[in-house]
Amino acid sequence: MGNSFICPQCGRPLAGVSLHFSPTHWLCAECSGEPEDASRSRLNDRVRFDFPDAGYESDQADARKYLHKGRIYRVANVDVYDDITKLTLFGNKDVQFNSVLFKRLQ
């Protein structure tokens, strides 16, 4: 699926977001009522690595290897699946991280 999705409520482009489930619609962070939920991130949004103990053990291991708690990162890509959202970060483009590890900054 491509990256040409828009928020069905406000029409805001969801740049950098890939939806891997049906139906293929996704509310932006502002319309979802969860503006700090990192799974609602878009291209170039800022997220902070705040929750190193969240997610699966493999998520935590990757985070320990590549990230620093409290550091702010910029989102390069968001892959939304039925049960998980993976973020690709600028500076770490070879690794995807579970969105539950982060807080989206407004």
C-alpha positions in Angstrom: 0.0 0.0 0.0 1.3 3.5 -0.8 1.9 6.5 1.3 -0.9 8.7 0.0 -3.3 8.3 3.0 -5.2 11.2 4.5 -7.0 11.6 7.8 -10.7 10.8 7.0 -11.8 13.3 9.6 -9.8 16.5 8.8 -8.1 15.7 5.5 -4.6 16.1 6.8 -2.0 14.1 4.8 -0.5 11.2 6.6 2.9 11.5 5.1 5.2 8.6 5.8 2.3 6.3 7.0 1.8 2.9 5.5 -1.4 1.0 6.5 -1.1 -2.8 6.3 -4.7 -3.7 7.2 -8.3 -3.1 6.0 -10.1 -0.8 6.1 -7.3 1.5 4.9 -8.1 4.6 7.0 -6.4 6.0 10.0 -7.1 9.2 12.1 -4.2 11.6 12.6 -2.9 12.2 16.1 -5.0 15.4 16.6 -8.3 13.8 15.4 -7.7 10.5 17.3 -7.9 12.3 20.6 -4.5 10.7 21.5 -1.9 13.3 20.4 0.9 11.7 22.4 0.4 8.2 21.0 3.4 7.5 18.9 1.5 5.1 16.8 -0.3 8.2 15.3 3.0 9.7 14.2 3.7 11.0 10.7 6.8 11.8 8.7 9.2 14.2 10.6 7.1 14.0 13.8 9.3 14.0 17.0 9.1 11.2 19.4 10.9 10.6 22.7 12.1 7.2 23.8 10.4 7.2 27.2 9.2 3.6 27.8 12.2 1.2 27.5 10.3 -1.6 29.3 7.3 -1.5 27.0 6.6 -4.0 24.2 8.0 -7.4 23.5 11.4 -8.5 24.7 12.8 -8.2 21.2 11.5 -4.6 21.0 13.3 -3.8 24.3 16.5 -5.5 23.1 16.6 -3.4 19.9 15.8 -0.3 21.8 18.7 -0.9 24.3 21.0 -1.5 21.4 20.2 1.7 19.4 18.3 4.2 21.5 18.9 6.3 24.6 16.1 6.9 27.1 14.8 10.4 27.1 16.4 11.3 23.7 14.2 12.8 21.0 14.1 11.2 17.6 12.5 12.1 14.2 10.1 9.7 12.5 11.1 8.6 9.0 8.3 6.1 8.4 5.3 4.6 10.2 4.0 1.1 9.4 0.6 0.4 10.9 -0.5 -3.2 11.2 -3.5 -4.8 12.9 -1.8 -5.3 16.3 1.4 -3.3 16.2 2.8 -0.1 14.8 6.5 0.1 13.8 8.4 3.3 13.6 11.5 3.9 11.4 13.6 6.8 12.8 16.0 9.0 11.0 19.5 7.9 11.9 18.4 4.3 12.5 16.7 3.5 9.1 17.8 -0.1 9.2 15.8 -0.9 12.3 12.1 -0.6 13.1 10.9 0.1 16.6 7.6 -0.7 18.3 5.7 2.6 18.8 4.8 1.7 22.4 8.4 2.6 23.3 7.8 6.3 22.5 5.8 9.3 23.4 4.8 11.6 20.5 5.8 15.2 21.1 3.4 18.0 20.0 
